[in-house]
Every structure is written in structure tokens, then in C-alpha cells.
Amino acid sequence: FYEVFLDVPVDELKKRDPKGQYAKVASGELKHFTCIDDPYEEPLHPEITLKTHELTIAESADALFRVLREDGILEGAPKLAPRGLPNPDGDVIVDCHVPSSERAARMAEAETLPKVLITDIDLNWLQVIGEGWASPLRGFMREGALLETLHFNSLTVD
């Protein structure tokens, strides 16, 4: 949840009024209108403040998306100034999938390796690791790491 505060003066809102509501307030037709005859309290600590009367639409959108990207909302782990836990893997994207350019060679290599039967659940966990959902894990979790995540809801990154 992010609180986004569009910090715009009332005079600018009146200019932008596509529904004519401010005119209805001025004529007395509409009562209890926020910022006019009903109080408005600005948010105390919004995560994002946009002064849209000073910015173009593109600049406002860029500012919003910049914060969402930095906090990892759009792309995964936070990139610049995390608000919470330290970034896993030092902001390096961990992708354990084999690149398509190496796939044939790796498939040939796999044919020479010992075979292990796995269940559907095991296969799902391999996918979790391969797609980086369990970052910073790069392999199977040992008991210490499991206990740390269960008790502290985080995993220490060296």
C-alpha cells in the first residue's frame, strides 16, 4: 500500500474541473465539498507526493514509476534505497535457467549425469529456485536457513 498525495492548489482544481462541480459548489447547489466547505487534511507522511500542477502528465507518471521501481514493486527487489530489508544478492538478478544458446550442450551433458526420481512437488521447488522466487537461495535451503526464515521471516545475506 502506498499513499500518493496529489498536492494541487484548489484554484488549479477549479480550472481542471471537467464535471463542473466547483461551479455547483459556488452556486450553492452542492454542499459539503472537500477543500471548500468541508475540511481536508493533507496526509502526514505520504510515500509519494506529486505536484501535478508543476509537472506534465509524463513527468508525474515517471516520478510515480521511479519510486515503484526503486522499491521493487514493479521489478522485484528494491534497487536504490530500500525501505525494508537489505537487498538480496546485492541487486544482482539471479536466474538459474539455462540460456537458450547453451541449451543443447546442457541437455547433452544432462544425459550423461546420474538420474534422480523427483515428485511434482520437488519439480515445483526447482522452478521456484530457477525463477528466483526464493532469492537469495541459489540451491536447496539447509536447516539453519530454514529455521532463520521461519523464526525471523528473513534470511541473512552475507
Phi, psi and chi 1 to 4 in degrees:
 res  aa     phi    psi   chi1   chi2   chi3   chi4
   1 PHE       -  127.8  174.3   78.6      -      -
   2 TYR  -122.6  134.7  -79.4   82.0      -      -
   3 GLU   -92.6  119.8 -174.8  171.5   25.8      -
   4 VAL  -109.5  120.6  178.9      -      -      -
   5 PHE  -103.7  114.7  174.7   37.6      -      -
   6 LEU   -89.2   96.9  -57.8 -179.5      -      -
   7 ASP   -86.3   93.2 -173.0    3.9      -      -
   8 VAL  -130.3  131.4 -176.4      -      -      -
   9 PRO   -63.1  149.8  -17.0   26.7      -      -
  10 VAL   -59.2  -38.1  173.9      -      -      -
  11 ASP   -59.6  -37.7  -70.6  -21.8      -      -
  12 GLU   -68.6  -38.7 -178.8   66.1   26.1      -
  13 LEU   -61.9  -39.3  -65.1  174.5      -      -
  14 LYS   -63.0  -37.7  -69.6  177.3 -177.6  178.8
  15 LYS   -67.1  -34.0  -69.9 -179.6 -158.0  172.6
  16 ARG   -87.5   -2.5  -65.2 -179.5 -177.2  179.1
  17 ASP   -67.0   94.6 -176.1   21.5      -      -
  18 PRO   -73.1  -22.0   26.7  -31.9      -      -
  19 LYS   -96.6   -4.0  -63.9 -180.0 -177.9  176.7
  20 GLY    71.8   23.5      -      -      -      -
  21 GLN   -69.9  -35.5  -68.6 -177.7  -34.1      -
  22 TYR   -67.4  -33.5  -75.0   96.0      -      -
  23 ALA   -65.6  -39.1      -      -      -      -
  24 LYS   -64.8  -35.9  -69.4  178.0 -176.3  176.8
  25 VAL   -67.0  -43.8  170.0      -      -      -
  26 ALA   -62.7  -34.8      -      -      -      -
  27 SER   -82.4   -8.0   71.2      -      -      -
  28 GLY    89.0   -0.3      -      -      -      -
  29 GLU   -70.7  -29.8 -177.4 -178.1  -16.5      -
  30 LEU  -120.7  125.6 -172.6   58.2      -      -
  31 LYS  -111.3  163.9  -59.2  -80.1 -172.2 -155.6
  32 HIS    58.3   51.6  -53.2  -68.5      -      -
  33 PHE   -98.7  125.7 -158.6   75.8      -      -
  34 THR   -54.8  135.3  -55.2      -      -      -
  35 CYS    81.0  -12.1  -70.0      -      -      -
  36 ILE  -107.9  -72.9  -54.6  -61.8      -      -
  37 ASP  -114.7    5.9   56.7   -4.9      -      -
  38 ASP  -122.9  144.0 -104.5    7.3      -      -
  39 PRO   -69.6  154.5   23.5  -29.9      -      -
  40 TYR  -132.1  127.8  173.7   73.7      -      -
  41 GLU  -108.9  118.9  -64.2  178.5   16.0      -
  42 GLU   -63.3  147.1  -67.6 -177.2    3.1      -
  43 PRO   -62.6  142.3    8.6  -13.1      -      -
  44 LEU   -73.5  -41.6  -62.6  176.4      -      -
  45 HIS  -140.7   66.8  -55.3  -71.7      -      -
  46 PRO   -68.9  146.5   26.7  -33.4      -      -
  47 GLU   -70.4  -31.2  -75.8   79.7   11.7      -
  48 ILE  -136.2  130.9  -57.3  167.8      -      -
  49 THR  -121.3  127.2  -61.9      -      -      -
  50 LEU  -122.3  121.5  -61.6  172.6      -      -
  51 LYS   -93.9   83.3  -66.3 -178.6  177.5  -77.1
  52 THR   -68.4  -14.2   61.4      -      -      -
  53 HIS   -78.6  -14.8   60.9  -69.0      -      -
  54 GLU  -105.9  -10.4  -63.2  173.6   -1.3      -
  55 LEU  -118.3  151.3  -57.0  169.1      -      -
  56 THR   -75.2  169.9   65.3      -      -      -
  57 ILE   -60.2  -43.2  -67.6  172.2      -      -
  58 ALA   -63.2  -41.1      -      -      -      -
  59 GLU   -65.7  -40.2  -70.2  169.6  -27.0      -
  60 SER   -62.7  -46.4  -64.6      -      -      -
  61 ALA   -62.8  -42.4      -      -      -      -
  62 ASP   -60.5  -43.2  -72.6  -15.9      -      -
  63 ALA   -62.9  -43.0      -      -      -      -
  64 LEU   -63.5  -50.1  175.1   66.2      -      -
  65 PHE   -67.0  -30.7  -78.7  107.1      -      -
  66 ARG   -60.7  -47.1 -176.8  174.7   44.4 -106.1
  67 VAL   -64.3  -43.6  172.2      -      -      -
  68 LEU   -63.3  -38.7  -64.0  176.3      -      -
  69 ARG   -67.0  -46.5 -100.0 -173.2 -135.0   98.1
  70 GLU   -60.5  -34.1  -71.8  171.6   -1.1      -
  71 ASP   -88.0    2.4  -72.8   -4.9      -      -
  72 GLY    79.2    9.9      -      -      -      -
  73 ILE   -68.0  -35.9  -57.7  -58.8      -      -
  74 LEU   -96.2  -24.6  -59.3  178.1      -      -
  75 GLU  -129.0    7.5  -62.7  177.6    6.2      -
  76 GLY   111.9 -137.4      -      -      -      -
  77 ALA   -62.2  148.4      -      -      -      -
  78 PRO   -54.8  146.0  -23.6   32.0      -      -
  79 LYS  -106.0  -36.9  -61.8  -63.7  174.5 -163.8
  80 LEU  -118.6  -62.1  -64.1  176.2      -      -
  81 ALA  -126.7   81.8      -      -      -      -
  82 PRO   -64.5  145.4   25.1  -32.9      -      -
  83 ARG   -93.6   -8.1  -68.5 -166.9  167.0  101.5
  84 GLY  -127.1 -120.8      -      -      -      -
  85 LEU   -71.5  160.8  -64.5  172.6      -      -
  86 PRO   -61.9  153.5   11.1  -15.5      -      -
  87 ASN   -69.6  130.8  -61.4  -26.1      -      -
  88 PRO   -70.1  148.1   22.3  -29.1      -      -
  89 ASP    57.1   23.9  -65.0  -42.6      -      -
  90 GLY    58.1   36.6      -      -      -      -
  91 ASP    66.0   18.6  -79.0  -22.6      -      -
  92 VAL   -95.4  128.8  174.4      -      -      -
  93 ILE   -72.5  124.7  -64.9  174.4      -      -
  94 VAL  -100.4  114.3  175.4      -      -      -
  95 ASP  -125.0  109.7 -177.0    0.6      -      -
  96 CYS   -88.8    6.9  -62.8      -      -      -
  97 HIS   -72.4  150.4  -73.0  103.4      -      -
  98 VAL   -81.6  126.6  175.5      -      -      -
  99 PRO   -59.3  147.9  -16.4   25.5      -      -
 100 SER   -59.4  -30.0   56.5      -      -      -
 101 SER   -67.9  -21.3   60.6      -      -      -
 102 GLU  -106.7   -1.4  -61.7  175.9   22.7      -
 103 ARG   -60.2  -46.1 -168.9  161.6  -68.4  137.4
 104 ALA   -61.8  -44.2      -      -      -      -
 105 ALA   -64.7  -40.9      -      -      -      -
 106 ARG   -69.0  -36.0  -66.7  -71.6  179.5   96.4
 107 MET   -65.0  -41.2  -69.7  -64.8  -73.2      -
 108 ALA   -63.6  -42.2      -      -      -      -
 109 GLU   -62.6  -41.5  177.4 -170.9    3.1      -
 110 ALA   -61.4  -32.4      -      -      -      -
 111 GLU   -65.0  -23.3  -70.0  -61.6  -37.5      -
 112 THR   -90.3  -10.3   68.3      -      -      -
 113 LEU   -87.8  157.5  -61.0  173.2      -      -
 114 PRO   -61.5  148.8  -15.4   23.9      -      -
 115 LYS   -98.9  145.7  -51.8  -63.4 -174.5 -100.9
 116 VAL  -133.0  132.1  176.7      -      -      -
 117 LEU   -80.3  132.8  -68.7  176.2      -      -
 118 ILE  -129.0  158.0   61.8  173.3      -      -
 119 THR   -88.5  172.8   65.7      -      -      -
 120 ASP   -60.6  -37.6  -72.6  -17.0      -      -
 121 ILE   -64.5  -42.8  -67.4  173.4      -      -
 122 ASP   -59.1  -42.3  -62.3  -30.5      -      -
 123 LEU   -62.7  -39.7 -179.0   61.4      -      -
 124 ASN   -61.3  -41.9  -70.2  -24.8      -      -
 125 TRP   -66.6  -35.3  -78.7  114.9      -      -
 126 LEU   -62.5  -38.6  -73.2  173.3      -      -
 127 GLN   -64.7  -41.5 -179.4 -179.1   -2.2      -
 128 VAL   -56.8  -46.7  165.5      -      -      -
 129 ILE   -67.7  -44.7  -67.1  168.0      -      -
 130 GLY   -62.3  -35.1      -      -      -      -
 131 GLU   -90.3   -1.3  -67.7 -178.0   -1.3      -
 132 GLY    81.4   12.7      -      -      -      -
 133 TRP   -62.9  -32.2  -58.2   -4.2      -      -
 134 ALA   -99.5   24.7      -      -      -      -
 135 SER   -54.7  135.8 -178.4      -      -      -
 136 PRO   -93.6   17.1   35.0  -35.6      -      -
 137 LEU   -67.3  136.6  -63.1  179.5      -      -
 138 ARG  -117.2    5.6  -66.4  172.1 -171.8 -128.3
 139 GLY  -167.3 -160.2      -      -      -      -
 140 PHE   -75.1  144.3  -69.5   97.1      -      -
 141 MET   -78.6  132.2 -174.6 -178.3  -77.6      -
 142 ARG   -85.8  171.3  -57.2 -105.1 -169.0  -89.2
 143 GLU   -58.6  -43.1 -177.2 -178.4    8.2      -
 144 GLY   -60.5  -45.8      -      -      -      -
 145 ALA   -66.2  -38.4      -      -      -      -
 146 LEU   -62.3  -47.5  174.2   62.1      -      -
 147 LEU   -62.3  -39.4  -68.9  173.1      -      -
 148 GLU   -61.2  -43.2 -174.4  176.6  -14.4      -
 149 THR   -70.8  -35.9   56.2      -      -      -
 150 LEU   -67.1  -41.5  -69.8  173.7      -      -
 151 HIS   -86.0  -34.9  -67.9  -72.9      -      -
 152 PHE  -112.7   -3.3  -58.6  112.8      -      -
 153 ASN    55.8   31.7 -160.2   26.4      -      -
 154 SER  -159.7  169.6   65.1      -      -      -
 155 LEU  -131.7  124.3 -176.0   60.4      -      -
 156 THR   -68.1  134.8  -56.9      -      -      -
 157 VAL  -110.0  124.1  178.8      -      -      -
 158 ASP   -74.4      -  -66.0  -37.9      -      -
